[in-house]
Every structure is written in C-alpha cells, then in structure tokens.
Amino acid sequence: MEDASYHHFEDDGAIPNNPTLPVIIYPGAFKENPEDIESVFIQNKWTNSWTNGVFDYHHYHNNTHEVLGVKSGSATLQLGGESGQAFEFTVGDVVILPAGTGHKRLSASEDFQVVGAYPHGAEPEIKTGKLDERPEALEDILDAPLPESDPVFGEDGPVLNNWS
C-alpha cells in the first residue's frame, strides 16, 4: 500500500516496544466501508475480534501482535509509551501493532470505536510496563508468531513484506 507508514519505537525502560518489527499504519484503508473491517480481518485470519475503545493507560501485548481498525469516530492514540508519538486516527484508518508496542488513548470523540483482532486468534496478555513483567515479556515479544497474512490485504501486503 503506497500510503502505508512505518514507525519504530525504542524500549523506554517501561514499555519494551518491538526491537525489530515496525508499527504499520494504513490511513483510510476502510474509509468507504468501515462496516467491513471485522469481516476482512477475520477473512485474513486475524480473529478473536472485538469492538470497543482503547484503554486510557499505556499497555502492550507481549504474546501477540494486534490490529486496530477505526469503525467510527476519531481519537488520538499515543504509540510507543511515554516517549512515543501521538497519532490522529479517523474512520477507516488501520494500525498494526507488533507485540510489545505500547498504546494508549489520549482523547477520543464520543462515538469512537475500533475493531481489534489478533493473528491466529491469539488471546492477548495485557502488560502495563511494571518492572517485574519485563524479563518474561521481553522473551514473549520475540517469540510472538508472525502472522500468515496481512489483516487488510491478505496473502500480499506490507505485513508480509516488512515483517520477516
């Protein structure tokens, strides 16, 4: 996807982020059809989906990657932990977070909703950057299985071309 952007965040001492895989953002991927987000994710083997908001505190998933597609509204999310970066997301935007990537909602419209899903239907563990989580979390991040397909583009796409 031409418009895809890639972002790498360093370990900030609390939120490890991912040492090798970049965050990938597809702006407006579902702008015309946000109601299709969940079915496309499922079709592309990113399952265990849910629809809700994003926590208002820094957290990450040590054992799996995550995709978020904005179904309605808009929000500012901080990616990468306290020293990360704020991004504006609106209807149809998709962000793919490699295991370990911190994310937090800074603000959102009242109607903000995302569809979230995980490759292979993984059950995400939620970590918040506590010191006692780190040793095991760091190993888990490196062991998180790579997805078989891109959540938006399936058998071809930036995830498969950039995460290897």
C-alpha positions in Angstrom: 0.0 0.0 0.0 1.5 3.3 -1.1 0.1 5.3 1.8 1.3 2.9 4.5 3.6 4.4 7.1 6.1 2.6 9.3 7.2 3.6 12.8 9.7 2.1 15.1 9.8 2.8 18.8 12.7 2.2 21.2 12.4 0.4 24.6 11.8 3.2 27.1 12.5 1.2 30.2 8.9 0.6 31.0 7.3 -0.2 27.6 9.6 -2.5 25.6 8.0 -1.9 22.2 9.3 -4.3 19.5 13.0 -4.4 18.8 12.6 -5.5 15.1 9.1 -5.0 13.7 7.7 -1.6 12.9 4.2 -0.3 13.6 2.3 -0.1 10.3 -0.4 2.4 9.6 -2.9 2.2 6.7 -4.6 5.6 6.6 -8.2 5.4 5.2 -8.0 1.7 4.3 -11.7 1.3 5.2 -12.8 4.9 4.8 -15.5 3.9 2.3 -16.6 0.7 4.1 -15.8 0.8 7.9 -18.6 -1.8 8.4 -16.4 -4.3 6.6 -13.4 -4.0 9.0 -14.2 -7.0 11.2 -15.1 -9.4 8.3 -12.0 -8.5 6.4 -9.8 -9.1 9.4 -11.5 -12.5 10.0 -11.2 -13.5 6.3 -7.4 -12.8 6.6 -7.0 -14.9 9.7 -6.9 -12.1 12.3 -9.6 -13.3 14.7 -10.7 -13.2 18.3 -12.1 -9.8 17.3 -13.9 -7.3 19.5 -15.3 -3.8 19.1 -14.7 -1.1 21.7 -12.4 1.7 22.6 -8.7 1.8 23.6 -7.6 1.9 27.2 -6.6 5.3 28.5 -3.3 4.0 30.0 -0.1 2.7 28.4 -0.3 -1.0 27.8 1.0 -3.6 25.4 0.6 -7.2 24.5 3.7 -9.3 25.0 2.4 -12.5 23.4 0.7 -11.4 20.2 0.5 -8.7 17.5 -2.7 -6.6 17.3 -4.6 -4.8 14.5 -7.0 -1.9 15.3 -9.4 -0.6 12.6 -11.3 2.6 13.4 -15.0 1.8 12.9 -16.4 5.1 14.0 -15.3 8.5 15.4 -11.8 9.6 15.9 -9.1 9.5 18.5 -5.6 10.5 19.4 -3.5 7.5 20.4 0.0 7.5 21.8 2.1 4.7 20.4 5.4 3.6 21.9 5.0 4.5 25.6 5.6 7.8 27.3 8.4 8.7 25.0 6.5 7.6 21.9 4.4 9.6 19.5 0.8 10.8 19.3 -1.2 9.9 16.1 -4.6 11.0 15.0 -6.9 8.2 13.8 -10.2 8.6 12.0 -12.8 6.3 10.5 -11.3 3.7 8.2 -7.7 4.0 9.5 -5.9 0.8 10.5 -2.9 0.4 12.7 -1.0 -2.8 13.1 0.9 -3.1 16.4 3.7 -5.6 16.7 4.0 -7.5 20.0 5.4 -5.2 22.7 4.2 -1.9 21.2 2.8 0.4 23.8 -0.5 2.1 23.1 -2.8 4.5 25.0 -5.9 6.6 24.2 -5.1 10.3 24.8 -8.5 11.6 23.6 -11.4 10.4 21.5 -14.8 11.5 20.1 -17.8 10.2 21.9 -18.6 7.8 19.0 -15.0 6.4 18.8 -14.9 2.6 18.3 -12.2 0.3 17.0 -12.3 -3.3 15.8 -9.4 -5.2 17.3 -8.1 -8.6 16.3 -5.1 -10.9 16.6 -3.3 -13.3 14.2 -4.2 -16.9 14.7 -7.0 -15.8 17.2 -4.4 -15.3 19.9 -5.6 -14.4 23.4 -3.7 -11.2 24.3 -2.0 -10.8 27.6 -2.1 -7.2 28.8 1.0 -5.7 30.3 1.4 -2.2 31.7 5.1 -1.7 32.0 5.7 -2.9 35.5 9.3 -3.9 36.2 8.5 -7.4 37.3 6.9 -8.1 33.9 9.9 -7.3 31.8 12.1 -10.5 31.8 9.3 -12.8 30.7 7.7 -10.2 28.5 10.9 -9.5 26.5 11.2 -13.2 25.7 7.5 -13.4 24.8 7.7 -10.5 22.4 10.5 -12.1 20.4 8.6 -15.4 20.4 5.3 -14.0 19.2 4.5 -15.9 16.0 4.5 -13.9 12.7 1.1 -13.7 11.1 0.3 -15.8 8.0 -1.4 -12.9 6.3 -1.8 -9.1 6.3 -5.1 -8.2 8.2 -6.2 -5.9 5.4 -4.5 -7.3 2.2 -4.4 -11.0 2.9 -1.8 -13.0 1.1 0.1 -9.9 0.0 0.7 -6.7 1.8 3.0 -4.7 3.9 2.9 -7.0 7.0 4.2 -9.9 4.9 6.7 -7.7 3.0 8.0 -5.9 6.1 7.8 -8.3 9.0 10.1 -11.2 8.3 
